[in-house]
C-alpha cells in the first residue's frame, strides 16, 4: 500500500460530511492508486436514500456507471461478492470475479462496502488492466476497502448525531415559541416560518379543519402565495392535505401533478405551481385539527424522510397549541356568558388568535 502523508490521513479522519468525505476518498484513491475512475454508491441508513459520487467518469457514461452500481447494490445475488466490469462500446458489461482477466483493456471492480455487519454500499474502481494486478487476486478486495468502509460509516454516524442535535434545537425553538407567544396567529405564523427555513422550501401553511362544514381554512401561511390564501376555504375531502387528514398520516409527494388526489384549483386561481409537497396531519388523539404543509423544496430537490420527520414532529406541537387555544376559547366564552347572562351576551366573534375575554367583559370586570 503506497505511503500517504500525515495531512492525507488527517483530512480523511476529520471529514464528517458524507458528500465531502466521498469527494476526499475518491480523490485520495485516484491519486495514490493511479485509478482512472472511482465511484461510490451509498445507501443512507438515516433516510434510506441512495447517493452516488464519482470522479473521472465521462459525462456520457455517468448514467450507465451509476445504473450499474445501483443494480449491484440492490441485487441480493451479487451484493456480497466482488465483481468486475468492462466497457463495451457505450455499455458496461459485468462478469464474476472468478472469470479470468485476460483483456489488456481497462477494467473495473465493484466492491461491497460493509460496516457493523451491514452493507452500506458499493465502491467502484476503473483503470488499466495492469493497475489491477496487485488487487484482483485478493479475496477480500483491495487493502484500503476496510478503511474506506470505516470512514464512510463514521461520516454516517456523525451525520446521524448532527441530525439529532438539529432536531433537539428545532424542538427547543418550537417549544420556546409555544411558551412565549400567546397569540395563536402569531405563533403559527412563526412556526410556518421555521418550517420554511428548516425544510428549505418556498411556502408553508397551516390549514384548520372545520368539522361542521367539512372544510379546511387557511389559518396562516408563510410565503407570498400562502399569504393570499389566509381565510380561504376548500373541501377537506379534497387534495393531498385531505388525504393526510383522512389517513392521519404524513404525505410526501414529490410529483404532485401525477398524484390523483392533487387539488389543482388553488394553483390555477393564484397562478402558482405546486411541484412537491409534504402534508402532515394535525391530530390530538383521534381528534382531527387540521394539516400543516411544506411546498416546493428549493432548487427542485425532493423532500425526503428527514423532512418528513421534521414536519411530523412540528405537527404534534402545532396540534397541541391549536387544541389548547380552542379549549381556552371555549372556557372564556362560557365565562363571559355566565358573567353577563346568556341573553345579554352579544356573541362576540373572537377568532382563535384572541386569548382574552371580549372587550365588553373586560370593561365590566
C-alpha positions as CSV (number, residue, x, y, z in Angstrom):
1,X,0.0,0.0,0.0
2,X,1.5,3.4,-1.0
3,X,2.6,5.8,1.7
4,X,0.5,8.8,2.1
5,X,1.2,11.9,4.1
6,X,0.0,12.8,7.6
7,X,-2.1,15.5,6.0
8,X,-3.9,12.9,3.9
9,X,-4.8,10.9,6.9
10,X,-5.9,13.9,8.9
11,X,-8.2,15.0,6.2
12,X,-9.7,11.6,5.8
13,X,-10.3,11.1,9.5
14,X,-11.6,14.6,10.3
15,X,-14.0,14.8,7.4
16,X,-17.5,14.1,8.7
17,X,-19.9,15.3,6.0
18,X,-20.9,12.4,3.7
19,X,-20.6,14.3,0.4
20,X,-17.3,15.9,1.4
21,X,-15.9,12.6,2.7
22,X,-16.8,10.8,-0.6
23,X,-15.0,13.6,-2.5
24,X,-11.9,13.2,-0.3
25,X,-11.9,9.4,-0.6
26,X,-12.3,9.3,-4.4
27,X,-9.6,11.9,-4.8
28,X,-7.3,10.1,-2.5
29,X,-7.8,6.7,-4.2
30,X,-7.3,8.2,-7.7
31,X,-4.1,9.9,-6.6
32,X,-2.4,7.1,-4.7
33,X,-3.6,4.1,-6.8
34,X,-3.5,5.6,-10.3
35,X,-7.1,4.9,-11.0
36,X,-9.0,6.4,-13.9
37,X,-12.4,6.4,-12.3
38,X,-13.6,6.0,-8.7
39,X,-17.3,5.8,-7.8
40,X,-19.1,5.3,-4.5
41,X,-22.8,4.2,-4.3
42,X,-24.2,4.5,-0.8
43,X,-27.5,3.9,0.9
44,X,-28.1,6.4,3.7
45,X,-29.2,4.5,6.8
46,X,-31.0,7.6,8.1
47,X,-33.1,8.5,5.0
48,X,-32.8,5.2,3.1
49,X,-31.9,7.3,0.1
50,X,-29.3,6.3,-2.4
51,X,-26.3,8.6,-3.1
52,X,-23.8,8.4,-6.0
53,X,-20.4,10.1,-6.0
54,X,-17.7,9.7,-8.6
55,X,-14.5,11.2,-10.1
56,X,-13.3,10.8,-13.6
57,X,-16.5,9.4,-15.2
58,X,-17.1,10.7,-18.7
59,X,-20.3,12.7,-18.9
60,X,-21.9,10.3,-21.4
61,X,-21.1,7.3,-19.3
62,X,-22.1,8.7,-15.9
63,X,-25.7,7.5,-16.0
64,X,-24.7,4.0,-17.1
65,X,-22.0,3.9,-14.4
66,X,-24.5,4.9,-11.7
67,X,-27.1,2.5,-13.0
68,X,-24.6,-0.4,-12.9
69,X,-23.7,0.3,-9.3
70,X,-27.3,0.7,-8.3
71,X,-28.0,-2.7,-9.8
72,X,-25.1,-4.3,-7.9
73,X,-26.2,-2.7,-4.7
74,X,-29.8,-3.8,-5.0
75,X,-29.1,-7.4,-6.1
76,X,-29.0,-9.9,-3.3
77,X,-27.3,-12.4,-5.6
78,X,-24.3,-10.1,-6.3
79,X,-24.4,-7.9,-3.2
80,X,-21.7,-9.7,-1.2
81,X,-19.0,-10.5,-3.8
82,X,-16.5,-8.6,-5.8
83,X,-17.5,-8.2,-9.5
84,X,-15.6,-7.0,-12.5
85,X,-16.9,-4.9,-15.4
86,X,-15.6,-3.6,-18.7
87,X,-16.7,-1.1,-21.2
88,X,-18.2,-2.5,-24.4
89,X,-18.9,0.5,-26.7
90,X,-21.3,2.6,-24.7
91,X,-22.3,-0.2,-22.4
92,X,-20.8,-1.7,-19.3
93,X,-20.6,-5.5,-19.1
94,X,-20.2,-7.2,-15.8
95,X,-18.7,-10.6,-15.1
96,X,-18.0,-12.6,-12.0
97,X,-14.7,-12.4,-10.1
98,X,-13.8,-16.0,-10.9
99,X,-13.7,-15.3,-14.6
100,X,-10.1,-14.8,-15.9
101,X,-9.0,-11.3,-16.7
102,X,-7.2,-11.7,-20.0
103,X,-8.0,-8.4,-21.6
104,X,-5.5,-5.6,-21.7
105,X,-8.3,-3.1,-22.0
106,X,-9.3,-1.0,-18.9
107,X,-11.4,-3.0,-16.3
108,X,-13.4,-2.1,-13.2
109,X,-14.1,-3.6,-9.9
110,X,-17.4,-3.3,-7.9
111,X,-16.6,-4.0,-4.3
112,X,-19.2,-4.3,-1.5
113,X,-18.7,-1.9,1.5
114,X,-19.5,-3.4,4.9
115,X,-19.7,-1.8,8.3
116,X,-21.0,-3.3,11.5
117,X,-22.3,-6.4,9.8
118,X,-24.4,-4.5,7.3
119,X,-24.0,-3.3,3.8
120,X,-23.5,0.5,3.3
121,X,-23.0,0.5,-0.5
122,X,-20.5,-0.3,-3.3
123,X,-17.1,1.0,-4.2
124,X,-16.2,1.0,-7.9
125,X,-12.7,1.3,-9.3
126,X,-11.8,1.5,-13.0
127,X,-8.3,1.6,-14.5
128,X,-5.9,-0.1,-17.0
129,X,-5.7,-3.8,-16.5
130,X,-2.2,-3.8,-15.3
131,X,-3.2,-1.5,-12.3
132,X,-5.3,-4.3,-11.0
133,X,-2.6,-6.9,-11.0
134,X,-2.0,-6.3,-7.2
135,X,-5.7,-6.0,-6.4
136,X,-7.7,-8.5,-8.4
137,X,-6.4,-11.7,-6.7
138,X,-7.1,-10.6,-3.1
139,X,-10.2,-12.4,-1.9
140,X,-11.3,-9.7,0.5
141,X,-10.6,-6.9,-2.0
142,X,-8.0,-4.2,-2.0
143,X,-6.4,-3.5,1.4
144,X,-7.9,0.0,1.6
145,X,-11.5,-1.2,1.5
146,X,-11.9,-1.7,5.3
147,X,-10.6,1.9,5.8
148,X,-13.0,3.3,3.2
149,X,-15.9,1.5,4.8
150,X,-14.9,2.7,8.3
151,X,-14.5,6.3,7.1
152,X,-17.9,6.3,5.5
153,X,-19.6,4.6,8.5
154,X,-18.0,7.3,10.7
155,X,-19.4,10.0,8.5
156,X,-22.8,8.5,8.6
157,X,-22.6,8.3,12.4
158,X,-21.6,12.0,12.7
159,X,-24.5,12.9,10.3
160,X,-26.9,11.0,12.4
161,X,-25.6,12.7,15.6
162,X,-25.8,16.1,13.9
163,X,-29.4,15.4,12.8
164,X,-30.3,14.5,16.4
165,X,-28.8,17.8,17.6
166,X,-30.6,19.7,14.9
167,X,-33.9,18.1,15.9
168,X,-33.3,18.9,19.5
169,X,-32.6,22.6,18.7
170,X,-35.7,22.7,16.5
171,X,-37.8,21.2,19.3
172,X,-36.4,23.8,21.7
173,X,-37.2,26.6,19.2
174,X,-40.7,25.5,18.7
175,X,-41.3,24.9,22.4
176,X,-39.9,28.3,23.3
177,X,-42.4,29.8,20.7
178,X,-45.2,27.9,22.4
179,X,-44.2,29.3,25.8
180,X,-43.7,32.9,24.9
181,X,-46.1,33.7,22.0
182,X,-49.6,33.9,23.4
183,X,-51.3,35.0,20.2
184,X,-52.1,31.8,18.2
185,X,-52.0,33.5,14.8
186,X,-48.6,35.0,15.6
187,X,-47.4,31.6,17.0
188,X,-48.4,29.6,13.9
189,X,-47.0,32.3,11.6
190,X,-43.7,31.9,13.4
191,X,-43.9,28.2,13.2
192,X,-44.6,28.2,9.4
193,X,-41.5,30.5,9.1
194,X,-39.5,27.9,11.0
195,X,-40.8,25.1,8.7
196,X,-39.9,27.1,5.6
197,X,-36.4,27.7,6.9
198,X,-35.7,24.2,8.2
199,X,-37.1,22.3,5.2
200,X,-35.7,24.9,2.7
201,X,-39.0,25.2,0.9
202,X,-40.8,28.0,-0.9
203,X,-44.1,28.0,1.1
204,X,-45.7,26.6,4.2
205,X,-49.2,26.8,5.7
206,X,-51.5,25.7,8.4
207,X,-55.0,24.6,7.5
208,X,-57.5,24.2,10.3
209,X,-60.3,21.7,9.9
210,X,-63.9,22.8,10.4
211,X,-65.8,19.6,11.3
212,X,-69.2,21.4,10.9
213,X,-68.7,22.3,7.3
214,X,-66.1,19.6,6.5
215,X,-63.7,22.3,5.1
216,X,-60.2,23.4,5.5
217,X,-59.5,27.0,6.3
218,X,-56.1,28.6,5.6
219,X,-55.4,29.9,9.1
220,X,-51.9,31.2,8.5
221,X,-49.1,30.8,5.9
222,X,-45.5,31.8,5.1
223,X,-44.8,32.7,1.5
224,X,-46.2,35.2,-1.0
225,X,-49.0,32.9,-2.4
226,X,-49.8,31.4,1.0
227,X,-50.4,34.9,2.5
228,X,-53.0,35.5,-0.2
229,X,-54.9,32.3,0.8
230,X,-55.3,33.1,4.5
231,X,-59.0,32.7,5.5
232,X,-59.8,30.9,2.2
233,X,-61.6,27.6,2.4
234,X,-61.8,24.4,0.4
235,X,-63.4,21.0,0.9
236,X,-61.5,18.9,3.4
237,X,-62.1,15.7,1.4
238,X,-60.0,17.1,-1.5
239,X,-56.3,17.3,-2.2
240,X,-53.2,15.7,-0.7
241,X,-54.0,17.6,2.5
242,X,-57.4,15.9,2.6
243,X,-55.7,12.5,2.2
244,X,-53.2,13.3,5.0
245,X,-56.0,14.1,7.5
246,X,-58.2,11.3,6.3
247,X,-55.5,8.7,6.7
248,X,-53.9,10.5,9.7
249,X,-50.5,10.0,8.1
250,X,-47.9,12.4,6.7
251,X,-47.9,12.5,2.9
252,X,-44.7,13.1,1.0
253,X,-45.3,13.7,-2.7
254,X,-42.5,14.8,-5.0
255,X,-44.6,14.8,-8.2
256,X,-48.0,16.3,-7.3
257,X,-49.0,16.6,-10.9
258,X,-49.2,12.8,-11.2
259,X,-51.0,12.3,-7.9
260,X,-54.7,11.6,-8.4
261,X,-55.6,13.4,-5.3
262,X,-53.9,16.7,-6.2
263,X,-56.3,19.6,-5.9
264,X,-55.2,22.0,-8.7
265,X,-57.8,24.6,-8.3
266,X,-55.8,26.7,-5.8
267,X,-52.8,26.7,-8.1
268,X,-54.9,27.8,-11.0
269,X,-56.7,30.5,-9.2
270,X,-53.5,32.0,-7.8
271,X,-51.0,31.5,-10.7
272,X,-48.8,29.1,-8.6
273,X,-47.3,25.7,-9.4
274,X,-47.1,23.2,-6.7
275,X,-44.4,20.6,-7.6
276,X,-43.7,18.9,-4.3
277,X,-45.5,18.8,-1.0
278,X,-45.3,17.4,2.5
279,X,-48.7,17.4,4.2
280,X,-48.7,16.4,7.9
281,X,-51.9,15.9,9.8
282,X,-52.6,17.9,13.0
283,X,-54.3,15.5,15.4
284,X,-54.8,15.2,19.1
285,X,-55.7,11.6,19.8
286,X,-58.5,10.8,17.4
287,X,-59.5,14.5,17.1
288,X,-58.7,16.0,13.7
289,X,-57.3,19.5,14.0
290,X,-56.0,20.3,10.5
291,X,-52.8,19.9,8.5
292,X,-49.5,21.7,8.1
293,X,-48.0,21.8,4.6
294,X,-44.5,22.4,3.2
295,X,-44.4,23.2,-0.5
296,X,-41.7,23.1,-3.2
297,X,-38.2,22.3,-1.9
298,X,-35.8,24.9,-3.1
299,X,-33.5,24.1,-6.1
300,X,-36.0,21.5,-7.3
301,X,-34.8,18.9,-4.7
302,X,-37.1,16.2,-3.4
303,X,-38.5,16.1,0.1
304,X,-37.0,13.1,2.0
305,X,-37.6,11.0,5.1
306,X,-35.7,13.5,7.2
307,X,-38.1,16.3,6.1
308,X,-41.0,14.0,6.9
309,X,-39.6,13.5,10.5
310,X,-39.1,17.3,11.0
311,X,-42.6,18.3,9.8
312,X,-44.3,15.4,11.7
313,X,-42.6,16.5,14.9
314,X,-43.6,20.1,14.4
315,X,-47.2,19.0,13.6
316,X,-47.5,17.4,17.0
317,X,-46.7,20.7,18.7
318,X,-49.0,22.7,16.4
319,X,-51.9,20.4,17.1
320,X,-51.5,20.7,20.8
321,X,-51.3,24.5,20.5
322,X,-54.5,24.7,18.4
323,X,-56.3,22.3,20.8
324,X,-55.3,24.4,23.8
325,X,-56.4,27.6,22.0
326,X,-59.8,26.1,21.2
327,X,-60.2,24.9,24.8
328,X,-59.3,28.3,26.2
329,X,-61.7,30.0,23.7
330,X,-64.5,27.7,25.0
331,X,-63.7,28.5,28.6
332,X,-63.5,32.2,28.0
333,X,-66.7,32.2,26.0
334,X,-68.5,30.3,28.7
335,X,-67.1,32.6,31.4
336,X,-68.4,35.7,29.6
337,X,-71.9,34.3,29.1
338,X,-72.1,33.3,32.8
339,X,-71.0,36.7,34.0
340,X,-73.1,38.7,31.6
341,X,-76.0,36.3,31.2
342,X,-76.7,34.3,28.0
343,X,-79.4,36.8,26.9
344,X,-77.3,39.9,27.3
345,X,-74.2,38.4,25.7
346,X,-73.9,39.7,22.1
347,X,-72.0,36.7,21.0
348,X,-68.7,38.5,20.2
349,X,-66.7,37.0,17.4
350,X,-63.3,36.0,18.8
351,X,-61.1,34.2,16.4
352,X,-58.6,31.7,17.7
353,X,-55.9,34.4,17.8
354,X,-57.7,36.1,20.7
355,X,-56.6,34.8,24.1
356,X,-58.6,37.3,26.2
357,X,-62.3,37.8,27.1
358,X,-64.3,40.1,24.9
359,X,-64.0,43.8,25.3
360,X,-67.4,44.1,27.0
361,X,-66.3,41.7,29.7
362,X,-63.0,43.5,30.3
363,X,-64.9,46.8,30.7
364,X,-67.3,45.5,33.4
365,X,-64.7,43.4,35.3
